[in-house]
């Protein structure tokens, strides 16, 4: 195994995205959450 420095930390990125989504949706109703998911899904 090589000792290269990481240029991309997938776990850190996943946590940042999860935290941002949690913050944005924390006070949404079920209907608002469904609309948010529908708008942000690809």
Phi, psi and omega in degrees: 000136182273163181252044179287146175286141178290138173254346180214127180249097184296321181295317178298317180297316179300318180294319178298316179296315180299317180294320180295316179296317178300317179296316182292331186253003189299328183248018182277146172284172179300318180295318177296321179295318177299317179295320178298314180296318180296321181287330184262356179279149181261000000 
